[in-house]
Amino acid sequence: TDTHSPTLKVARDDQTMSSRSAGSTSSALASSPSVASTEASSACISTSDAAKSESAPTKEELVLLADVVQLSPQVQAAIAQIVATKDATDDPQFNATRYVNELFPDEESLEHLDETMTKLAVKIRRLESEIALGVRKQSHTAVKGRVSLQRAKSSMLNLFEHIQEIKRKASHSETMVQDICAEIKKLDNAKDNLESTITALNKMHMLVHATKHLEEMTNKQQYREVANLLESINDISVYFKDYQHLEQILNIQEKVTDMKSLLRKDVYRIFREHSELSTAQRISHAPQLIDVCFVIDAMGEKTKTEFVKWFCDRQLRDYRMTYTERSEHSAIENVPRRFEWIQQELSAYDAEWLNVFPPPWLVKQAIVLEFARLTGEGILVELEKRVQDNSLDVTALLQALRRSVKFENEMEVLFQQASLVQVARPPFEEDIDALDDVDRDEMNVDEDVDSQQPTQPSSIKNTLSAMFNPYMSVYIQDVDTRMRAEIEKCLDDWEIDEKVHLLDSARKIVLCFRKAMEACLKLTRGQAFYDLSNLFKKFLLEYAQHLHARLPQPTNGLIFHCDADQQRIIATITNTCDYLKTTSSQMAEKIKKEIDPQFAEGITTDAVEDEFARVASASVSVLVAVFLGKLDPAIQKIPTMSWSTFQMVGDQSPYVNDIAKHLHDQVPFYQLALPKIHFLLFWKSFVVAFVSHLQNAILQCKRVSEEGQQQMHLDVVIIKKFLSEILKQGPSSAVTSTGLKRLNKFVDTQMDRILMIFQVLSDSSGKEFIDSYSSFIEKRSESGFVKMMTLKGLEKAEQTRQIEMYRQRNPDEAHSMPTGVVEVEEDTNMFSKFFAEVSELIETKTAQQ
């Protein structure tokens, strides 16, 4: 084994090399004076390598050894998973020099050199034994493998021969099966052909006998049997639809067609003869008519439809003759008579024909629809003629329209009941005598579904009333005339409903609108209803203009004087505008829900709502002027008082008491009379106007002493307190706590404009005076600065010097106005700003509500 195994030879060569390396390393370590450092150990090993170079293996042996020992990384990883070891010599990257240095890191470790060498030798011998044993086992395994492979090849050859034999037998069996199946298929086809032939012959026999029996029953006028036979013939004929080319089938079908044609003539003849019978004879003749109806049903949907149309024309024949285009009965005034006629005709139909015709035929509904079509055409012709002659009477038009709508509603109920009818045709009472010897299951007959289910009737809604839509302008004109008369009566009515603070005229107008809308909804929801909504908008805009014209116009700037009744009317106008603005929006929403969908998009009251909001804002501005007019006498006392001679500050001045009295008397009235949102507009506008008016009165004063300034300052502070507390005395629901805080903050901001005047007057003259004026006065001007110097009591010379200093500091401000002239602010512009601001708030609140 050692001689023939190159692997073992390489291993032994490796052993020899390892022994030589170990001996050389040992000699080098023994002769080395120091091994304390890594460099020393490396040097020793290098010396040892040099020493053993004489006995090193050959180059061929090293190459062979490298080929055997060096394995791929994948193989090394697999070996590491199978044989888990921590021995450094098993590492593929083994380094002998590093390994020796790890074993003997210093001189002291050399004491165990012999012991280590012994262990390595034992390990080498053990590895050699394991390698030799493995080589021997591999040799025996190779021999066994060759024997097993030979046996496997022999078994595969035998298996292949068996498979070939099985395949040959299977091919032979398949051929035999195909031959047998071909014979069976021929027999099966023959069986199917025989069955088809027998079935066809049976059905042919049934068809011939049924046709013969049909002819016999027709001659005997046994129409119930005729209906049964027709049903059977129709069902059997379906089977022969692919045999239409056969002469026998064609002959039978032609014969059946001729008999159906004869039956159709008999049907119409029987019904015509029935109308000529007496009442008693008609009652006894009714069962035959019922049987005839079964015949009509059996002849198909087309025949039934033609018969129903013929019957409707026959029933409405007298109606056509009576209400012809040129007849006096066709006048629009006689439209109600048309509906009386059809009601009588329907009553007669119920008495004579209701139990004759099957309910699924909907004959009564067909008569109504045909009547509606004829009546609609007649009404349309009459209306067009009246329009051309300009003789269309609105009373006759509305009478005809109301009666038409009523008829449509009544008939719509009838149609809805008919749509719920689910009446199937009763089964035939007797079978066909000629088919007693034939099994009915062989017929394979499908039931006629169309003849069993009721036809859904068409809707009669708007078939008549729609004819009036193009001519409803006369109705709108009539409504316009009547509503204008009613509204004109209301315009002179300025009575006030004290419970709701509204004008009675406004509520009457809204009631008039609602009545007109309800009346129109009973007639139409189309163009006329849309025109009526536009009529409402027109009258509302006119009423808004009427309310605006009722408002008085102040003649003295922003101050107006009026009595209590007139003031109450102005406040009520404000509340009325708010009511009509909300009501118009609600009416528009209701109209959108009721009107036909194609007109809903055009329904809008934005212009009306904007106009009432504008009138409400104008009435609020008038109320502000009225309130300011009541306070004006007290405010005008300020410039007439001797402020320059004041020597002591006392209680509040008399004009303050007058102002407080008017506030206590008037503010609660406005809180009750005005809607919350408009009271907010009123109060803010009043505060702006009052502060401006009070400021102008103060600036009109001449020289004011220091004590006078203090007294005036005290008065203004007390007035500010009155304005802040007065709203608390009104109704608790007038202003919320949050709204009260905002209004008081607004009052403080406005009154601070006056208090800043006293802040400026308290400073000394000179540059500090100009600085104070520039800092505290928001709207500055040279004329205002002159007036401030006048209030402070500066001499002319000092005023001239101050003016020069002021001009140097403010060169861009105009100073062309004469000295001593007061520049009054344009309060109207300020009010307009507040009106716009609060009006926007009103729109937001309304949208939220």
C-alpha positions in Angstrom: 0.0 0.0 0.0 2.8 2.5 0.8 4.5 1.8 -2.4 1.4 2.4 -4.7 -0.1 5.4 -2.8 1.2 8.8 -3.8 -0.8 10.4 -1.1 0.8 8.4 1.6 4.3 9.1 0.2 3.5 12.8 0.2 2.3 12.6 3.8 5.5 10.9 4.8 7.6 13.4 3.0 5.7 16.1 4.9 6.4 14.2 8.1 10.1 14.1 7.3 10.0 17.8 6.6 8.2 18.6 9.8 10.7 16.6 11.8 13.6 18.3 10.3 11.9 21.7 10.9 11.2 20.8 14.5 14.8 19.7 15.0 16.3 22.8 13.5 13.9 25.0 15.5 14.9 23.2 18.7 18.6 23.6 18.0 18.1 27.2 17.2 16.1 27.9 20.3 18.6 26.1 22.5 21.5 28.2 21.2 19.6 31.5 21.3 20.7 33.8 24.2 17.3 35.7 24.3 13.7 35.2 23.0 11.9 38.0 24.8 10.8 39.7 21.7 9.1 38.7 18.5 12.0 39.9 16.4 14.4 37.6 18.2 12.1 34.6 17.7 11.7 35.4 14.1 15.5 35.7 13.7 15.9 32.3 15.3 13.5 30.7 13.0 15.1 32.3 10.0 18.4 30.9 11.1 16.8 27.5 11.5 15.4 27.7 8.0 18.8 28.5 6.6 20.3 25.6 8.5 17.8 23.0 7.2 18.1 24.2 3.6 20.7 21.5 2.9 18.2 18.7 3.6 15.1 20.4 2.1 12.8 18.4 -0.3 13.0 18.8 -4.0 11.0 21.2 -6.1 8.8 18.4 -7.6 8.0 17.2 -4.1 6.9 20.7 -3.0 4.7 21.2 -6.0 3.0 17.8 -5.5 2.6 18.6 -1.8 1.0 22.0 -2.6 -1.4 20.4 -5.1 -2.6 17.9 -2.5 -2.8 20.1 0.6 -4.2 23.4 -0.9 -8.0 23.1 -1.2 -10.6 25.5 -2.4 -12.3 27.8 0.1 -15.7 26.0 -0.4 -14.1 22.7 0.5 -12.3 24.1 3.5 -15.6 25.6 4.7 -17.4 22.2 4.3 -14.6 20.4 6.2 -14.8 23.0 9.0 -18.6 22.3 9.4 -18.1 18.5 9.5 -15.0 18.4 11.6 -15.1 21.1 14.3 -11.6 21.6 15.7 -9.7 24.3 17.5 -6.2 22.9 16.7 -4.0 25.6 15.1 -2.4 22.9 12.8 -5.7 22.3 11.2 -5.9 25.9 9.9 -5.6 26.1 6.1 -3.5 29.3 6.7 -1.1 27.6 9.1 2.2 29.5 9.7 4.8 27.4 11.4 6.9 30.3 12.5 4.0 32.0 14.2 2.9 28.7 15.7 6.4 28.1 17.2 6.6 31.6 18.5 3.2 31.1 20.2 4.4 27.9 21.9 7.7 29.5 23.0 7.2 33.2 23.5 10.3 33.6 25.9 13.3 31.8 27.2 11.5 30.3 30.2 9.1 28.4 27.9 12.1 26.5 26.3 12.1 24.3 29.4 9.1 22.5 27.9 10.7 22.0 24.5 11.3 18.3 24.8 7.8 17.7 26.1 6.4 19.7 23.2 8.5 17.8 20.7 7.3 14.5 22.2 3.6 15.5 21.9 4.1 16.6 18.3 5.8 13.3 17.5 2.9 11.3 19.0 0.5 13.4 17.1 2.4 12.8 13.9 2.4 9.1 14.4 -1.4 9.1 15.2 -2.1 11.1 12.0 0.1 8.6 9.9 -1.9 5.7 11.3 -5.2 7.4 10.5 -4.1 8.2 7.0 -2.9 4.6 6.4 -6.2 3.2 7.7 -8.2 5.6 5.5 -6.2 4.7 2.4 -6.8 1.0 3.0 -10.5 1.5 3.5 -10.6 3.6 0.3 -8.9 0.8 -1.6 -11.5 -1.8 -0.5 -14.4 0.6 -1.2 -13.2 1.2 -4.8 -13.3 -2.5 -5.5 -16.8 -2.9 -4.0 -17.9 0.2 -6.0 -16.8 -1.3 -9.3 -18.7 -4.5 -8.6 -21.9 -2.6 -7.6 -21.7 -0.4 -10.7 -21.4 -3.5 -12.9 -24.5 -5.0 -11.3 -26.5 -1.8 -11.7 -25.7 -1.7 -15.4 -26.9 -5.2 -15.9 -30.1 -4.4 -14.0 -30.8 -1.3 -16.2 -30.3 -3.4 -19.3 -32.9 -5.9 -18.2 -35.3 -3.1 -17.2 -35.0 -1.5 -20.6 -35.9 -4.8 -22.3 -39.0 -5.1 -20.1 -40.1 -1.6 -20.9 -39.8 -2.2 -24.6 -41.9 -5.3 -24.3 -44.6 -3.5 -22.3 -44.7 -0.6 -24.9 -45.2 -3.1 -27.7 -48.1 -4.8 -26.0 -49.7 -1.4 -25.1 -49.6 -0.3 -28.7 -51.2 -3.5 -29.8 -53.9 -3.1 -27.1 -54.6 0.5 -28.2 -55.1 -0.7 -31.8 -57.6 -3.3 -30.6 -59.5 -0.8 -28.5 -59.8 1.7 -31.4 -61.2 -1.0 -33.6 -63.8 -2.0 -31.0 -64.7 1.7 -30.3 -65.2 2.4 -34.0 -67.7 -0.4 -34.1 -69.5 0.9 -31.0 -69.6 4.5 -32.4 -71.3 3.2 -35.5 -73.9 1.4 -33.4 -74.4 4.5 -31.2 -74.9 6.7 -34.2 -77.3 4.3 -35.6 -79.2 4.3 -32.2 -79.3 8.2 -32.2 -80.5 8.3 -35.7 -83.2 5.8 -34.9 -84.3 7.8 -31.9 -84.3 11.1 -33.8 -86.3 9.4 -36.6 -88.8 8.0 -34.1 -89.1 11.3 -32.3 -89.6 13.2 -35.6 -92.1 10.7 -36.7 -94.0 11.0 -33.4 -94.0 14.8 -33.5 -94.9 14.7 -37.2 -97.8 12.4 -36.3 -98.8 14.8 -33.4 -98.5 17.8 -35.7 -100.7 16.2 -38.4 -103.3 15.1 -36.0 -103.2 18.4 -34.1 -103.7 20.3 -37.4 -106.6 18.0 -38.4 -108.2 18.4 -35.0 -107.7 22.2 -35.1 -109.6 22.3 -38.3 -112.4 20.3 -36.8 -112.6 22.4 -33.6 -112.5 25.6 -35.7 -115.5 24.4 -37.7 -117.3 23.6 -34.5 -116.3 27.0 -33.0 -114.9 25.3 -29.9 -112.5 28.1 -29.3 -111.1 26.9 -26.0 -110.0 23.7 -27.7 -108.7 25.7 -30.6 -106.5 27.8 -28.2 -105.1 24.6 -26.7 -104.4 23.1 -30.1 -102.7 26.3 -31.3 -100.5 26.3 -28.2 -99.5 22.7 -28.9 -98.9 23.3 -32.6 -96.7 26.3 -31.8 -94.7 24.3 -29.4 -94.3 21.4 -31.8 -93.4 23.6 -34.7 -90.3 24.8 -32.8 -89.0 21.3 -33.2 -89.3 21.5 -37.0 -87.6 24.8 -37.5 -84.6 23.1 -39.0 -86.8 21.1 -41.5 -88.4 24.0 -43.2 -87.1 22.8 -46.6 -89.2 19.6 -46.4 -92.3 19.6 -48.5 -94.5 17.9 -45.9 -93.5 20.5 -43.3 -94.2 23.4 -45.6 -97.6 22.0 -46.5 -98.5 21.7 -42.8 -97.3 25.2 -42.0 -99.2 26.7 -44.9 -102.3 24.9 -43.7 -101.8 26.2 -40.1 -101.2 29.7 -41.5 -104.4 29.6 -43.4 -106.3 28.4 -40.4 -104.8 31.2 -38.3 -105.9 33.7 -40.9 -109.4 32.3 -40.8 -109.4 32.4 -37.1 -108.3 36.0 -37.1 -111.2 36.9 -39.3 -113.6 34.9 -37.0 -112.2 36.8 -34.0 -112.9 40.3 -35.4 -116.3 39.0 -36.8 -117.3 37.7 -33.4 -116.5 40.9 -31.6 -118.3 43.0 -34.2 -121.4 40.8 -33.9 -121.2 41.1 -30.1 -121.6 44.9 -30.3 -124.9 44.4 -32.2 -126.4 42.1 -29.6 -128.8 43.1 -26.9 -127.8 43.4 -23.3 -129.1 40.0 -22.4 -127.5 38.4 -25.4 -124.2 40.0 -24.6 -124.2 38.5 -21.1 -124.7 35.0 -22.5 -122.2 35.6 -25.3 -119.4 36.6 -22.9 -118.0 33.1 -22.3 -117.4 32.7 -26.0 -115.5 36.0 -26.0 -113.3 34.7 -23.2 -112.5 31.6 -25.3 -111.8 33.8 -28.3 -109.3 35.8 -26.2 -107.4 32.6 -25.5 -107.2 32.0 -29.2 -105.8 35.6 -29.7 -103.3 34.9 -27.0 -102.2 31.7 -28.6 -101.7 33.3 -32.0 -98.9 35.4 -30.7 -98.0 38.9 -29.4 -98.3 40.6 -32.7 -101.9 39.4 -33.2 -102.7 40.4 -29.6 -101.2 43.9 -30.1 -103.1 44.5 -33.4 -106.4 43.3 -31.8 -106.0 45.6 -28.7 -105.3 48.6 -31.0 -108.3 47.7 -33.1 -110.5 47.4 -30.0 -109.3 50.8 -28.7 -110.0 52.5 -32.0 -113.5 50.9 -32.0 -114.2 52.0 -28.4 -113.0 55.6 -29.1 -114.8 55.9 -32.5 -117.6 57.9 -31.0 -115.1 60.2 -29.2 -113.4 61.0 -32.5 -116.6 61.9 -34.1 -117.9 64.0 -31.2 -114.7 66.0 -30.6 -113.4 66.7 -34.1 -111.3 69.7 -34.7 -114.1 71.8 -36.1 -116.7 70.7 -33.6 -118.0 73.0 -30.9 -117.2 70.3 -28.4 -113.5 70.7 -29.1 -113.3 74.2 -27.5 -110.9 74.6 -24.6 -113.8 75.4 -22.4 -115.2 71.9 -23.0 -112.1 70.0 -22.0 -113.8 68.9 -18.7 -116.5 67.2 -20.9 -113.8 65.1 -22.6 -112.9 63.6 -19.2 -116.5 63.1 -18.3 -116.9 61.1 -21.5 -113.9 58.9 -20.8 -115.0 58.3 -17.3 -118.4 57.0 -18.6 -116.6 54.9 -21.2 -114.3 53.4 -18.5 -117.3 52.6 -16.3 -119.0 50.9 -19.3 -115.8 49.0 -20.0 -115.6 47.7 -16.4 -119.2 46.5 -16.6 -118.9 44.7 -20.0 -115.3 43.9 -20.7 -113.4 43.8 -17.5 -113.9 40.0 -17.1 -113.5 39.3 -20.8 -109.9 40.4 -21.5 -107.1 38.8 -19.5 -105.6 41.4 -17.0 -102.1 41.1 -18.5 -103.4 42.6 -21.8 -103.9 46.0 -20.1 -106.7 46.9 -22.4 -108.1 49.5 -20.1 -104.8 51.2 -19.9 -104.4 51.1 -23.6 -107.8 52.8 -24.0 -106.7 55.6 -21.6 -103.4 56.1 -23.4 -105.1 56.4 -26.7 -107.6 58.8 -25.3 -104.8 60.9 -23.8 -103.0 61.0 -27.1 -106.1 62.1 -29.0 -107.1 64.6 -26.3 -103.6 66.1 -26.2 -103.6 66.6 -29.9 -107.0 68.2 -29.8 -106.0 70.5 -26.9 -102.8 71.5 -28.7 -104.7 72.5 -31.8 -107.3 74.5 -29.9 -104.6 76.3 -27.9 -102.6 77.2 -31.0 -105.8 78.5 -32.6 -106.7 80.6 -29.6 -103.2 82.1 -29.4 -103.3 83.1 -33.1 -106.7 84.7 -32.5 -105.5 86.3 -29.3 -108.6 84.9 -27.6 -106.9 82.6 -25.1 -108.8 83.0 -21.8 -106.7 82.3 -18.7 -109.7 81.0 -16.7 -110.5 78.4 -19.4 -106.8 77.5 -19.7 -106.5 76.9 -15.9 -109.7 75.0 -15.7 -108.6 72.7 -18.5 -105.2 72.3 -17.0 -106.5 71.5 -13.6 -108.9 68.9 -15.0 -106.1 67.4 -17.0 -103.8 67.1 -14.0 -106.5 65.5 -12.0 -107.2 63.0 -14.7 -103.5 62.2 -15.0 -103.2 61.6 -11.2 -106.3 59.4 -11.2 -105.1 57.3 -14.1 -101.6 57.1 -12.7 -103.0 55.2 -9.7 -104.7 52.9 -12.1 -101.4 52.3 -14.0 -99.5 51.6 -10.7 -102.1 49.0 -9.7 -101.8 47.4 -13.2 -98.0 47.2 -12.9 -98.5 45.0 -9.8 -100.8 42.6 -11.5 -99.1 39.2 -11.7 -101.7 37.0 -13.4 -100.6 33.9 -15.3 -102.7 32.3 -17.9 -104.8 29.5 -16.4 -103.8 26.0 -17.5 -105.8 24.4 -20.3 -108.7 22.4 -18.9 -108.5 19.5 -21.4 -105.8 17.9 -23.3 -105.9 17.2 -27.0 -108.0 14.1 -27.8 -105.9 13.2 -30.8 -102.8 12.9 -28.6 -104.1 10.6 -26.0 -101.9 7.8 -27.2 -98.7 9.9 -27.2 -96.6 10.5 -24.1 -96.7 14.2 -23.3 -93.1 14.1 -22.0 -91.9 13.3 -25.5 -93.2 16.6 -26.8 -90.4 18.7 -25.1 -92.6 21.7 -25.2 -91.4 25.1 -23.8 -94.0 27.4 -22.3 -94.6 30.7 -23.9 -93.2 33.1 -21.3 -94.2 36.2 -23.1 -97.9 35.3 -23.0 -97.7 34.5 -19.3 -96.3 37.8 -18.0 -98.2 41.1 -18.0 -96.8 44.0 -20.1 -95.7 47.0 -18.1 -98.0 49.9 -19.0 -96.6 53.2 -20.2 -96.9 56.2 -17.8 -99.6 58.7 -18.4 -97.9 61.4 -16.3 -97.6 64.7 -18.1 -99.0 63.4 -21.4 -101.8 66.0 -21.2 -100.5 68.7 -18.9 -97.3 69.0 -20.9 -99.4 70.3 -23.8 -100.2 73.5 -21.8 -96.6 74.4 -21.0 -95.9 76.5 -24.1 -99.0 78.6 -23.4 -98.6 79.2 -19.7 -97.3 82.8 -20.3 -100.9 84.0 -20.0 -101.1 82.4 -16.6 -97.9 84.1 -15.5 -99.2 87.4 -16.7 -102.4 86.9 -14.8 -100.5 86.0 -11.6 -98.3 89.1 -12.2 -101.4 91.3 -12.4 -103.1 89.8 -9.3 -99.9 89.8 -7.2 -99.1 93.4 -8.1 -102.6 94.4 -7.0 -102.1 92.6 -3.7 -98.6 94.0 -3.2 -99.7 97.6 -4.0 -102.3 97.3 -1.2 -99.5 96.2 1.1 -97.1 99.0 0.2 -99.1 101.7 2.0 -99.4 99.5 5.1 -96.7 100.4 7.7 -98.3 98.6 10.6 -95.8 96.8 12.8 -96.2 93.4 14.4 -94.8 94.2 17.8 -94.2 90.5 18.7 -91.7 89.9 15.9 -90.8 93.5 15.0 -91.7 93.0 11.4 -93.8 95.0 9.0 -97.2 93.4 8.3 -96.8 94.1 4.6 -93.8 91.9 4.4 -95.6 88.9 6.0 -98.5 89.4 3.7 -96.3 89.5 0.6 -94.6 86.3 1.7 -98.0 84.7 2.3 -99.1 85.8 -1.2 -95.9 84.2 -2.7 -96.5 80.9 -0.9 -100.1 80.7 -2.1 -99.1 81.4 -5.7 -96.3 78.8 -5.4 -98.7 76.1 -4.0 -101.2 76.8 -6.7 -98.6 76.6 -9.5 -97.2 73.3 -8.1 -100.7 71.8 -8.5 -100.5 72.7 -12.2 -97.0 72.4 -13.4 -93.4 72.2 -12.3 -91.8 73.3 -15.6 -91.2 76.6 -17.4 -94.2 78.3 -15.7 -92.9 77.5 -12.3 -89.5 78.9 -13.2 -91.2 82.0 -14.5 -93.1 82.3 -11.3 -89.9 82.2 -9.3 -88.5 85.1 -11.4 -91.8 86.9 -10.7 -91.1 86.6 -7.0 -87.6 88.0 -7.4 -89.0 91.0 -9.3 -91.5 91.9 -6.6 -89.0 91.4 -3.8 -86.6 93.7 -5.5 -89.3 96.3 -5.9 -90.3 95.9 -2.3 -86.7 96.4 -1.2 -86.6 99.6 -3.2 -89.9 100.7 -1.6 -88.4 100.1 1.9 -85.2 102.0 0.9 -87.3 105.0 -0.3 -89.1 105.0 3.1 -85.8 105.7 4.8 -85.3 109.4 5.6 -82.1 111.1 4.3 -80.1 113.1 6.8 -79.9 116.8 5.7 -77.3 117.9 8.2 -74.3 115.7 7.5 -74.6 112.6 9.6 -77.1 114.0 12.1 -80.9 113.4 11.7 -83.8 114.3 14.0 -87.0 112.3 14.0 -89.8 111.3 16.3 -90.1 107.9 18.1 -92.6 106.4 15.6 -90.4 107.1 12.7 -87.4 105.7 14.5 -89.4 102.6 15.3 -90.3 102.2 11.6 -86.7 102.5 10.6 -85.6 99.8 13.0 -88.5 97.6 11.8 -87.3 98.1 8.2 -83.9 96.7 9.3 -85.5 93.7 10.9 -87.8 93.2 7.9 -85.0 93.2 5.4 -83.2 90.5 7.4 -86.4 88.5 7.5 -87.0 88.8 3.8 -83.4 88.0 3.0 -83.6 84.7 4.9 -87.1 83.9 3.6 -86.1 84.4 -0.1 -83.2 82.0 0.4 -85.5 79.4 1.9 -88.0 79.8 -0.9 -85.3 79.4 -3.5 -84.2 76.1 -1.9 -87.8 74.8 -1.8 -88.3 75.8 -5.4 -85.1 73.9 -6.4 -86.5 70.7 -4.8 -89.9 71.0 -6.4 -89.1 72.2 -9.9 -88.1 70.0 -12.9 -84.4 69.2 -12.7 -83.5 71.1 -16.0 -84.6 74.4 -14.4 -83.1 73.9 -10.9 -79.8 75.3 -11.8 -81.2 78.7 -12.8 -83.0 79.3 -9.4 -81.0 81.9 -7.5 -81.9 84.8 -5.2 -78.4 86.3 -4.8 -79.5 89.7 -6.2 -82.5 89.8 -3.9 -80.4 88.9 -0.8 -77.8 91.5 -1.8 -80.4 94.2 -2.2 -82.0 93.5 1.2 -78.6 93.5 2.8 -77.9 96.9 1.2 -81.2 98.4 2.5 -80.6 96.9 6.0 -77.1 98.6 6.0 -78.7 101.9 4.9 -81.3 101.7 7.6 -78.7 101.1 10.2 -76.7 104.2 9.0 -80.0 106.2 9.3 -80.5 104.9 12.9 -77.0 105.9 13.7 -77.7 109.4 12.4 -81.0 109.5 14.4 -79.2 108.4 17.6 -76.5 110.9 17.0 -79.1 113.6 16.5 -80.5 112.9 19.9 -77.1 113.3 21.5 -76.1 116.3 19.4 -77.6 119.0 21.8 -75.6 117.6 24.7 -72.4 117.4 22.7 -72.9 121.0 21.3 -72.7 122.3 24.9 -69.0 121.4 25.1 -67.7 124.4 22.9 -70.0 126.8 24.8 -68.6 126.1 28.2 -66.0 128.4 29.8 -63.1 125.9 30.0 -60.5 128.6 30.3 -61.9 129.8 33.6 -62.0 126.4 35.3 -60.2 126.6 38.6 -61.2 123.3 40.2 -62.0 119.8 39.0 -65.4 118.6 40.3 -68.0 116.0 39.4 -69.0 115.2 35.8 -70.3 118.1 33.7 -74.0 118.5 33.0 -73.7 117.4 29.3 -72.3 114.1 30.4 -75.5 113.5 32.4 -77.5 114.3 29.2 -75.5 111.9 27.2 -75.9 109.1 29.8 -79.6 109.6 29.9 -80.0 109.2 26.2 -77.8 106.1 26.2 -79.9 104.5 28.9 -83.1 105.4 27.1 -82.2 104.4 23.5 -79.7 101.5 23.6 -82.1 98.9 25.0 -84.7 99.8 22.3 -82.1 99.1 19.6 -81.1 95.9 21.2 -84.7 94.7 21.1 -85.7 96.1 17.7 -82.6 95.0 15.7 -81.4 91.5 14.8 -78.2 90.6 16.6 -76.0 90.9 13.6 -77.4 94.3 12.6 -77.2 95.6 16.1 -73.5 94.8 15.9 -73.3 96.9 12.8 -75.3 99.7 14.4 -73.3 99.8 17.6 -69.9 99.9 15.9 -71.0 102.5 13.4 -72.5 104.6 16.3 -69.4 104.4 18.4 -67.2 105.6 15.4 -69.6 108.5 14.6 -70.1 109.5 18.3 -66.4 109.6 19.0 -65.7 111.6 15.9 -68.5 114.0 16.7 -67.3 114.4 20.3 -63.7 114.9 19.2 -64.8 117.7 16.8 -66.8 119.4 19.6 -63.7 119.3 21.9 -61.5 120.7 19.1 -63.9 123.6 18.6 -63.2 124.9 22.1 -61.0 127.9 22.6 -58.3 128.0 25.3 -58.7 125.4 28.0 -57.0 125.8 31.3 -55.1 123.0 33.0 -58.1 122.4 35.4 -60.4 122.5 32.4 -58.3 119.9 30.7 -58.5 117.7 33.7 -62.3 118.2 33.9 -62.7 117.5 30.3 -60.5 114.4 30.6 -62.7 113.2 33.5 -65.9 113.7 31.4 -64.5 111.6 28.6 -63.4 108.8 30.9 -67.0 108.7 32.4 -68.5 108.7 28.9 -66.2 105.8 28.0 -67.4 103.9 31.1 -71.0 104.5 30.1 -70.4 103.2 26.6 -68.8 100.1 28.0 -71.4 99.3 30.6 -74.6 100.3 28.8 -74.8 97.0 26.8 -75.0 95.0 30.0 -78.3 96.7 30.9 -80.1 95.4 27.7 -81.7 92.0 27.1 -79.4 89.1 28.1 -79.9 87.5 24.6 -78.9 90.7 22.7 -75.1 90.3 23.0 -73.2 87.3 24.2 -70.4 87.6 26.8 -67.8 87.1 24.1 -69.4 89.6 21.8 -69.6 92.1 24.7 -65.9 91.8 25.4 -65.2 92.5 21.7 -67.5 95.5 21.6 -66.0 97.0 24.8 -62.5 96.6 23.3 -63.7 98.4 20.2 -65.1 101.2 22.4 -61.8 101.5 24.3 -59.9 101.8 21.0 -62.1 104.5 19.6 -62.3 106.6 22.9 -58.5 106.4 23.2 -58.4 108.7 20.2 -59.9 111.5 22.4 -57.8 110.7 25.4 -54.7 111.1 23.4 -55.6 114.8 22.9 -55.3 115.3 26.7 -52.0 113.4 26.7 -50.7 115.9 24.2 -52.1 118.9 26.0 -50.4 117.8 29.3 -46.9 118.1 27.8 -45.0 121.4 27.8 -44.6 123.5 24.7 -41.6 123.4 22.5 -40.0 120.4 20.8 -41.6 118.1 23.4 -45.1 119.3 22.4 -44.4 118.6 18.7 -43.0 115.2 19.6 -46.0 114.4 21.7 -48.4 115.5 19.0 -46.6 113.3 16.4 -46.6 110.3 18.7 -50.1 110.3 20.1 -52.2 111.8 17.3 -52.9 109.2 14.5 -54.2 111.5 11.8 -52.0 114.6 12.0 -52.2 117.8 10.0 -51.0 121.4 10.4 -54.5 122.7 11.0 -55.0 120.1 13.7 -51.6 121.1 15.3 -52.8 124.7 15.3 -56.0 123.8 17.0 -54.1 121.9 19.7 -52.0 125.0 20.3 -55.2 127.0 20.6 -56.6 124.6 23.2 -53.3 124.8 25.1 -53.6 128.6 25.1 -50.3 129.5 23.4 -49.7 133.1 22.3 -49.7 134.0 18.6 -45.9 134.5 18.6 -45.4 131.1 20.2 -47.8 129.5 17.8 -45.9 131.0 14.8 -42.6 129.6 16.2 -44.2 126.2 16.8 -45.6 126.1 13.3 -42.2 126.8 11.8 -40.7 124.0 13.8 -43.6 121.7 12.8 -43.1 122.5 9.1 -39.4 121.8 9.3 -40.1 118.4 10.9 -43.0 117.5 8.5 -42.2 119.2 5.2 -44.5 116.9 3.2 -47.7 117.9 5.0 -49.9 120.5 3.4 -50.3 123.8 5.3 -52.3 125.9 3.0 -55.3 126.0 5.3 -55.8 129.2 7.3 -54.6 129.2 10.9 -57.3 128.3 13.3 -59.5 126.4 10.9 -60.5 122.9 12.1 -60.0 120.1 9.7 -63.1 117.8 10.2 -62.6 114.2 9.2 -64.7 112.6 6.5 -66.8 110.4 8.8 -68.9 109.1 6.0 -65.9 107.3 4.5 -65.1 105.8 7.9 -68.6 104.6 8.3 -68.6 103.1 4.9 -65.5 101.1 5.8 -67.2 99.8 8.9 -70.5 99.1 7.0 -68.5 97.0 4.5 -66.7 95.1 7.3 -69.7 94.3 9.3 -71.8 93.5 6.2 -69.2 90.9 5.3 -69.6 89.5 8.8 -73.4 89.4 8.3 -72.9 87.3 5.2 -70.6 84.9 7.0 -73.0 84.4 9.9 -75.9 83.9 7.6 -74.0 81.2 5.7 -73.1 79.4 8.9 -76.7 79.5 10.1 
